């Protein structure tokens, strides 16, 4: 459909919308799932309309994207013209969309769209994915109905009155309006103040049947109910029916010739057992709150995943293992190494290198892999801080804590391994802990070390970071009580399977320095490629990273239930 055709169709939609709904109360139920069949593959609902797009355009990230001159950058790096044109089309389309009266009239309030499955014979007839999407999509919108809308619709009616044909067909108690422009036909029906449309009238009739209760709807699907019960109402809701998507993709890929065909089919099988995935989000000026929910059948997921999902959420015992101002914090109780043991034993080893590594560890420690894994607990935490900002490549300071089930066995094994290497080791005491470090380490605190704090083994690359963690540990202050965390805490002290905190601004600065360092190293090998990479980094990547700093801090918790994986996040938004 070319641009003129689209405008003509959209304008006619406005006319028909007004004629159909001008006398209908628009305060009816906003439940748009009433129109989508149970066989819906993907469902997306947005309740903030054009406001979301305008908000993003006005955000720091949106402003950074607006200032990027793709053509000038492409000229400097000799990029292909078609790539430049593609970027410019995206920029132009987004800008025109925000200014387009038609789009604003139809999508100013809220809308939903869904991709619905077809039977095997039907989708076989499509030559490409675009054709499938066009013929299997339902759109439900709540347009404006006011004097301004009437004036606008009338104006466009006159303008395009010679470019379309309109016919009406009754379907049950409803009237389907067929708008034909060139080779396209859009079928539209107005129900309860909502506009339901599709380029496939047969699909629109299915939608009407769902509304009338004559066909099973998406809202009665058990996975959809489980996910939406967990999310509640949201500004944005995305639902993906995994089983249907997987079946469709397997059939679609099987019938196509593609060099990655076998690999794609193999990867799809790893999702077996997961029936659906949902994403819900809420936003205001200060916070972005979102949830990711995966529905699964524990009887059909693969063995490793099932072991993972059977681990019950617990209250973390390691929340005090943090500094007072971490760049990143991670905790999990799902890293039970015993679950991976069958895949690491030598008779099932995936590579000779791994086999040699296991043999060496067993020889040096005097313990086999089963004994080593049995001595480890299930909880693990990691703390990261930024390194020296003045150094050419600031190494992030990192400390990892591992819960130990048998401290004596682990300590004995580590001492044997260290002694066998012949590396000179020194011991140092700080408060309640003693740790061992490499004697040849720099004296500025950056040094590989290990030690024990109660029944926890710690490994770190900085004695300074370790000391800050110990200082905080002695106060009993948890990561949830840190100032940068507590206002975005989604539930750190509740029962969880994993927790994360990120200072995104500091992590982005680290990423920028890593990119700069990589570009400098690349210049030693190829100055031309290095020059082009520096242009891309400075003109495109760095501005985008600066824009992403608007999401300055984020916290996430995840936990498992009998049939759901739930990930809840809170992100602070800074108007920087």
N, C-alpha and C positions, 0 to 999 in steps of 0.2 A: 504494500500500500504506500504510494508516494505521498509527499507532504500535502499537496492540494486535495488529494482524495481523503486523507485523514481529516483535514480541516472541514471538508464538506460533511463527512460522516459525523464528526463531533458536533458540528453546528446543528445538524438535523436532530441529533440526540437532544440537544437543548430545547429545540422546538417541541419535540414529542414529549420530553420531560415536563415541560410547562403545561402542555395541553392535558397531560394525563394526571398530573398531581397538583394542579393549581388549587383544587378544592379539598385536598386530603390533609388531615391533621398530621403534622410531621413529628409529633411527640410520641409516636408509637414505639413499640419495643425495638431496641437497637441490636437485638440478637441476630446477627447476620448468618450464623451457622444454620439457621432455619432453611437456607436455600442450597446447601451443599450436600451432595450425595455421600453416602458412607464410603464410596470408592475414591474419595478425594486424596490425591497424592500429597499435595502441598497446599496448605491454607495459610494465608497471611491477612491479618487484620490490624488496621491502624486507626486509632481514635483521636488523633490530633491533626489529621489532614495536612493541608499545605503548610500549616504552622511549623511542622517538624522540618520541612525543607527550608523554610525561611530562617528558622532558628539555626540550622546548620550553616547556611550561607553566611549568616552574621557572626558565627562563632570564630574564634582565632584560627581553627583549622580550616574552616571554609574560606576565610580571608586569605590565608596562605596559599590555598589552592588557586584562588582567583588571581593572585599576583604572579604565578608561575608562567613564564613565557616559553612554552614548549617549542615553538618554532625557532626562536633564537638559540635555545639550547641545542636543538637538533642540528642547526646550521653549524655550530661549533664542533659537534662530534660526528658530522657527516652521516646523520641518521637517514633512513629511507623516508621518502616523502609520504608513502602510505601510512607509516606509523605516526607521522606528524599530523596528517589529516584526521586520523582516528582520534587522537587526543583532542584536537580542536573541535571535532564534532561533539565529543562528550561535553566539553566545556560550553559550547554553544547551545547544545540541547538543554543542559541544566539551566542555563540562564533564561532561555526562551520559555522553558516550562514554568519558571517562577513568574514570568511576566504574562503568560498566556491566559486570557480571560476565560477561554473554554475550560482549560484545566482547573482554574480557580473556582469556576462555577460548579464543576462536577465533583471536585475532590476537596472542597474547602472545609468540610466537616469531618466525616469519617468514611472509610471504605473497607472492603474486603475483596480478596481475589483468591481463586482456588484453581489448581491444576487437577483435573479429574481423569482417572484412568479410562482407557478405551479397551474394547475387547481386542483380542489378538489380531483378528482379520482387519479391524479398523486401523490400528496403528501401523500395520504392515504396508498400508497404502500410502503412508507419508514418505516423501523423498528425503526429508531432512528434519532436524530437531525443531527448526523454526516453524515449519508447517504443523508439527504436532502441537506445539505450544499455542499457536494461533487458534487451532480448532478444538482445543480441549481446556480452554480457560473460561471461567465464569467471573464476572466482576459485579459487585454490589456496591452502590454508592448512595450517599444521602446528600443530594445536591441542595443548593440554595433555592428558595422559592419566595422571591420578593419582587418589588417593583423594578429594581435594577436588573434582576434576572429577566423579567418580561421584556424590558426595553432591549436588552442585549439579544435575547432570542429572536425578537421580531426583526432586528437589524440583520442578523445573520440569515434569517429565513429568506428575506428579500435577496440577499447577496448570492445565495446558493440554490435558489429555487429551481434553476434549470439543470442542476448537476446531480440530482438524485431522484429516485422515485420512492414513494411511500405506499405501503399496503398494510392492511390490518387483517389478522387471522384470529378467530376465537379458539381458545384452547380451554375447555372446561368453562369456568366462570371468569377466566382471564382473557385479555386481549393482547396478543403479541404483535408488536409493530415491527415491520420489516423495512429497513432502510437500505436501499440498494444504490451503491455508487460504483460506477465502472464494473469491475468483476467481483467486488466485495459486497457482502450482505451482512448487516448487523441486525440481530434480533433483540428486541428490547421489550420488557414488560415492567409496569409500575405496580408494586404491591406494598401496601402499608407505608406509603411515603418513601419507599426505597426504589431505586432504579436497578433492575437486574438485566444484564446484557451478556451476549456471547456472539461470536462469529459463527457458531455452530448451533442452529436452531434445535436440533435434536437434543443437544446438551442442555439448552435452555428449558426445554420441556421436562427433562429429568429434574432440573432444579425446581420447576413449578410443582412437579409430583412430590418432591421432598417437602416443600412448604405445605402442600395439601394433605400430607400424611399418607400418601399412597406409595411411597418408596422410603427405604431406610435412609436416615440422614447421618451426617458426620457426628452430630452431637450425641448420638446414641452409641457410637463406637467406644468400647471399653478403654482402649489406650487413650483416645482423645479425652474421655471423661476423667481418667486418672491424671492426665497431665494438666488439664484445665482446673481440676479440683485443687491441684497443688499450686497452681499459679494464681488463681483468682482472676479478677478483672485486671487488665493491663493497658497501657497506652499503645503498646505494640505486642502482637502475638504471632508467632510463627510456629506452625505445626507441620511435621514431616512424617508421613506414614512409611516407616522403614521397610516393612515387609513388602508392601506394594511397590515401593520405589526399587527395592532390590530385585523383585521378580521382573518388573518392567525393564530395568537396565540389563539384566542378564539376557532377557529375550532380545532386546534391542541390539546389544553388543554382539550376541551370537550370530545375528543375521547380517552383520556388517563385517567388512574386511578391514582390519586395522592392525598395524604392527605391534601394538600393545594389547591386543585382544586377550591373550591368555593371561597376561599379568593383571589386567583389569578384572577379569572374571575371578581370578584367585583372590584378589583383595576384597572383592565384594562378599566372598564367602566368610571373611573374618567378622562381618557384621551380623552373622546369623544369631538369632536369639533376641536381638534388639528390635522391638516391634514399632517404636515411634520415638521421635525426639521433638521436644518443644522448647521454645525460647520466648520469654516474656520480659518486658522492660517498662520501667516508669522513670520519668525524668522531671527535674525542676531546675531552678537556676543554680542550686548548690550541689545536687547529687544526681547520679545515675544509678538506679537500682535495677538489677536484672537477675533472672533465673534461667538456668539451663536444666532441663529435665529429660532423662532418657528412661523409657519404659522397656522392660526386658522380661523374658521368660527364662528363669534360671535353669529349667530343664533342657533348654536347647542351646544356650550359649556354650562356647568352647571351654575346655577344662580349666585353663589358666584364668580366664575371665571369671568363671564360676567361683574358684577359690578366692579370688580377689573380692568379689561381691558378697561372699559369706562372712567377711570380717565385720564384726559389729562396731558401730560408732562408739567412741568412748570420750570421756573428758581428758584432755591432754594433760600429761604430767610434766610437760617440758615448756610451758608458757613463760617461765622465768629465765630460760636459757636464751637471752637476747641482750643486746646492748641497749642503751637508752635512746638511740636514734639510728635504727638499722635502715639500710637501703632496701633490703629484702629479707623476708622471713618465711620459712616453709616448715610445716610439720605434717607428718602423716603416720598413721598406724597400719598402713596397708602394705608396707615393704617387708613382708614376711618372706625371707629368702628361702625358706624351706619349700615354698610352693614352686620355686624355680629349680630346685635340686635335680629332678628327673631330666631336665633339659641341659644340665651342666656336667653330668657325669660323663666319664670318658667314653663309655660305649655308645653314648648318644651325642658326642661332641660335634658341634657344627663346623669346627675348623681345627687343623693341627695346632695352630697358635694357642687356642684356648686350652687344648689338651696339654700342651707343654706348660702353660701357666699354672694349671691345676696341679700338675705333678710337682712343680717347683714349690708351690705353696704348701702342699702336703708334706714334702720332704723337709722343708725348713721349719715348719711349725710342729711337726710330729703328730699332726691330727689330719684325718681325712675330711673331705668337704662336708659330709653329713654331720660330723662332730662340730665343725666350725659353725655351720648354719644353725645347729641346734642350740649353740651357746649364745646366739644373738636374739634380742627381743624384737618386738614389732614396731616400736616407736622410733622415729628418726626426725631430727630437726636440723635446719640449716640457717645460718645467719650470714648476711653479706653486708659489708660496708664499702664505700668508695675508697680507693687508695689515695696516695698523695697526688693532689691535683696539679702539682708543679712538675711532676715527672713526665717524661716523653710518652711513656705508656703506663699509666697508673694501673697496677694490678689490683683487682678487687680483693679486699680482705675477706676471707671466708673461714667459717668454723662449722663443723658438722658434729652433731651429738647422736649417738646410737645407744638405745637402751640395750642392756646386756642381761641375759638370763643367768649366765655363769661367769662372773667377773674373774675368778681365779684361772679358769681355763683360757679365757680370751687374753688375759694379761700374760700368761705363760707363753701362749702361742705367739703373741706379738713380740715379746722379748727374744724368743728364739729366732724369729724372722729377722729382726733388726741386728742381732748379734752375728747372724750368718752373712750379712752384707758387708761387714767390716767398716761401716760408716761410723765416724766418731760422734758419739752422743753425749750430751750433757744433761743434767737434771737441774730443775729450778723449782722453787716453791713460791706460790703466790696465794696468800690467804689459805683457804681450806683445800687447795689443790696443789699437786706437784705434777710437773709435766717434763717430758723429755724432748729435746730439740737437737737439730743438727749443729754440731760445734762450729762448722764453717759458715754458718748463716751470717748475713750482714747484721750490723749492730743497731740498725734503725727499727728493729721490731718485726721486720718481714722475715719469717723463718718457719720452715715446716716443723710441726710438733705434734705430739700426741700425749694423752694422759687420761686419768679417770676422775670423775666427780661422782662419788657414790657408785651407783650401779649403771653409770653412763660412761661410755667411751667417747672422747672427743678427739677430733683431728682438725688442725687449723694451719694456716700459713702465716699467722701473725700473732706474736705474743701480746702486742698492744690490744688487739681486738679481744683476745682471750681474757685479758685483765679487765676490760670494760664489761664483758659478759659476767665475769665472776663478781665484780662490784655490784652489778644490777641484781644478780642472783642472791646476794647476801641481803639485799633490801626486801626481797620477796615480790618485787614489782613485776607484773606479767606484761607480755606484749600487748594485751588488750587494754592495759592502763596507760600506755604511752600516748602522749598528746596527739601525735599524728595518726594514731590508730583508733582511739576510742570513739571519735565522731563518725567513723565509717565502719564500725564493728558490726558484722552481720550475725554474730553469735559465737565468738571465739571460746567462751567458757561453757558452751553447751556441748553435747555429745556430737563428735564429728569423726570423719575419716581422714580429712585433710584440711589444712589451713594455709593461707598465703597472705602476705602483705607486700606491696610494692610501692616504693617511692618512685613513681614513674619519671619524674623530672630528673632525678639522679641517674636512673637507668638509661634514660635517653641520652644524657650527657656522656655516659660510658660508651653507649653505642656509637655516638658521633666520634669519640676519640679512637675507638676501634676501627671505624671506617677510615679515618684520617691516617692512622698507623698503617693499615692495609694498603692504602693508596701509596704511601711513601715507600713501603717495601716493594710494591709493584713497579715503582719507578726504577728500581735497581735492575729489573729484568727487561722492561719494555717501556720506554719513555712515552711513546705515542699512546699506548693503551692507558698508561697511568694518567696522562693529561686528560684523556676523555673521561676516565673514571672520576677525576677530581671535578670536572665540569658537572657531571651528573650529580655528584655528591653535594656540591655547593649550590647548584641551581634548582635541584629537584628534591633530593632526599633530605638535606638539612632543613629546608623550609617546612617540609611535611612533618619532620620530627619536632621542630619548634612548635608547629600547630598542635601536635599531639600532646604537648605539655599542658594543654587545657584540662586534660584528665590527669591531675597531678598525683593523686594517691588512690590506691585501690586495695580492698580486702576481699577475700573469697573463702567460703567454707563449703565443704562437700560432705555428703553422708549418703549411706545406702539404706534402703528399706527392702522389703520382700520383693518388690517389683519395680523399684524406681532408683535411679541415680539422680541426686538433686545437688546442683551447684548454685549457691547464692552469692551474689557479689554486690558490693557498694563501692562506688567510685566518686571521689570529690571532683567538682568541676571548678576550675579557676579561670577567671576572666583576665587572663594575662595577655 
